Every structure is written in structure tokens, then in C-alpha cells.
Amino acid sequence: MDTVRSLTPNYEAMAGLAVGVLGIDATGSTDVEVRAFAPSIGEDPVTGSLNAAFAVWLTREGYLPANYTVRQGTALGRQGEVSITTDSQGIWVGGRSQTVVSGVISL
């Protein structure tokens, strides 16, 4: 987990790439930390689509249970928390959000 939190991306070397990193606590708990890097935006503090992709892969392979919580944004001083829940309908990604910008566009 500390390794994931301490990463310093080289955005110049990553040109054209978007990279997601996930750390699972080595003690066997379901303590999960995710970071998402993209040169065009920097680091995304919470990424639902990346967490969904990780959940599909890692729950089906048995690395994570059907239901768990992810922390994201820790390295940015944010406290993002994403819940992953699996039921008969599929995998669900949830959490709280905060509106930062709101508006209307007329075309």
C-alpha cells in the first residue's frame, strides 16, 4: 500500500497513456488503494470506471471479495472512498460525490 501511495508518475514518459495502479494489503485484508494517472489531467482523485474495471477482473479471479471498499486520492490529500458491491445483476460502483461545477449548456 505504501508503495502505491508513494508513486511519482513521469507524465512525460507516459505521453499518450492512462495508467491505473491498485494495491491490495499484503496481510490478507481487503484494504485497497487505487491511483489513476493520465498526462492530460494529472491524477484523478476518484475514478469510477477504473474501479469498475479492477472489480470485474479482481473479483472474478478471486483476488478480492465480491464486496469491498477502495480508497483513492490519498496521495492528493483527498479522502475518496468507493464501494464495490456485487449482486445477481452485476458489479456496482458507488460512493459519495461533491458537485464542484454546475451549469446548463444550450445548443
N, C-alpha and C positions, 0 to 999 in steps of 0.2 A: 504494500500500500504506500509506504513512504517513497518507494522508487517511482511510482506513478505520480505522486504529488510533487516530486522534485524535478520532473522532466522540464527541460527548457528547449522548446522546439526551435529548429533552424528554419525559419519560414522561407528564406532564400533557396535553400536546398530542397524544400518541399514544393517549389513552384508547380502549380497545376494539380496538386494532390490535396485531398482532405483525409486526415488521419484520425482514427479513433483509438483510444487506448483504454483498456479495462484492467483493473487489478482486483483480485479476489484474495481476501485474507488467508494466509497460509495455515492458520490454526484450524481450519475446517469450518469456521463460522461463515455466515453469508454476508459478511462485511464487504461491500462492493464500492469501488470508486471508479468513475469514468471521467475521461477528459477528451475533448473534441477540438482538433486543430485544423484550421484552413487559412492559408496565406491571405486570402482576400478579406477575411473578417477577424483573424486572430483566433482567440479561444472562445468557444461558445460556452456560456456558463451552465446551460441545461439544454440537452438535445433529445427530444422525444424519439425522433426517428432512429438515431443511433442506438439508444437504449432498447428500442423495439427490435432492431436487428440483432443486437447482442443477446437479447432474451430468447428469440426464436432459436438461435444457434446453441447457446449455452444451456438452456433448459432441456432441449431435445437431446443433447449429447450427455446430459447428466452432470454437468459441471456446477449447475445452480439449481435450486429447487423451483417448483412451479410459481411460488410467490416469494418475493424478496424486495428489499429497498436498496436503492442506489443513491450515493452521494455524488454530486457533481458541482463544480465551481469552487471547491475548497481552495485550490491554489490561487484563485482570483479574489479570495476573501468573501465569496458568496456562500450561501448555505442551501444550494439546490438539493432537493430530495425528490426522487422519482420512485413511484411504487409500481412494481411489476406483479400482475395478477393473472393467473391462468384459470380458465373455466372451460366448459364444454363448447363455448362459442369461439374461443381463441385466446390470444395473449393480449392483455390490456395494459397500457401505459398511462399512468395518472400522476397527479400531484397538484400542488397549489401553483397559481400563477399571479403575476402582478402586472397590470396594464401600465406601460410606460408612455406609450403614444397612442392616441385615439383620434379618429377623424373620419371624414366621408370624402369619397372621390366620385365626382360626376363625370361621366363620359359622354 
